């Protein structure tokens, strides 16, 4: 089992998220952090993009999905982001954090973190 990881941090996306009536019509920002567990031995040796997980492709897929989504819960969003990440055969585990800034008065944000493999 590898302990190599690729991190995507602070991915900010505007989307429909929440259960309140106003949240169903007003886009809000979510902040997504993703950690992908991947064996980086081959790309570390070869220095070739073909030998690794292209984090740009995963980031674009996640961003497109979230922008087009309309989730009630960040829990469901996080689960589906992890599913997108695991579509790459090289990814053995995805840790996903979704933060919703300003969701609670007096708090910087509210968020969830999930791990899927």
N, C-alpha and C positions, 0 to 999 in steps of 0.2 A: 504494500500500500504506500502510495506517495504522499508526501506532505507538502508538495509544491502547490503554490496558489497564485492566481491572478486576481487582482483587486480592481474593481470599478467603484469609485467613491464619489458621493455628492452629485449623482445624476439627477438633475432637476427637470421635472416634467409637469406640465399643466394638464389637468384632467378633471373629469366629473368624478367626484368621490364623496361619499357620505350618505346619511339616511335622512337628513332634514330636507324639507321642501326646497329651501334656497340652494342647498348643495346639489340638488338634482338639475339645476339650470345654470349655476355659476361655476366656472372652472376654478380649481384651486391647485396650488403647487404641492407636489410630493417630492421627497428627497429619497433616492434609492441608493443603497450600497449593496454591492454584490461581491462575494468571494467565491471563486471557482476553484475547486480542487482538480488539478490536472498534472499529469506527469510531464515535466518540462525538460527531461533529460535530452530527448532528441533535438528539440529546437535550441537548447542550450549549447549543444555540440555543433549543430549545422548552421545556426544563425539564419535560417530560412523560414519565412512566414508560413509556408505550406506545412511545416512540421508542428505548428502550434495552433491553439485556439485563437481565432481572430477576435479580439475583444471589441474591435470597432463593429463587426457584424452583430455580435450579441447586444451591444449597447444600442445599435440602431433598431434591432428587432424589439427589444424591450421598450424603447422610447415610442416606436410606432404603435405597439400594442397598448401601452398605457394611455397615449394621447387619444386613441380611438375607443377606449373603454368607458364604462359607466358603472363602476363598482359602488356598492353600498359600504363595503367593509375593506379596510386595508389588509385584513387577513386573507381575503380571497385574492386581492391583487398580488400579494407576496407569493402565494401558492402558485399562481399562474406565471409569474415572472420566473420562479424556480423551474417550472416545467419548460419554459422557453430555453433557459440556460442548459438544461439537461438534454436538449435535442442534439447537442454536439456529442458525438460518441466519446470524445476525449475527456469530457467533463464527468467526473465520478461523483461529485457532490457540489451542491450550490447552497451557499448561505446567503439569504436575502433579508435585508432590512428595509422597511418602508416607513418613513417618517412623514407625519402630516403637521407641518409648522402651524402654530396658532390655533390648534384644535381645541385647546383648553385655556381658559383665562388664567394667567399667572404661570403658564408652562411654556417653554420654548417650542415643544412639539410633543406629539404622542406618536408612538410607533410600535411596530411588531418586528420580530426577527424570527425567521424560520430556516430550517435546514432540511434539504431533501437530497436523496441519493438514489 
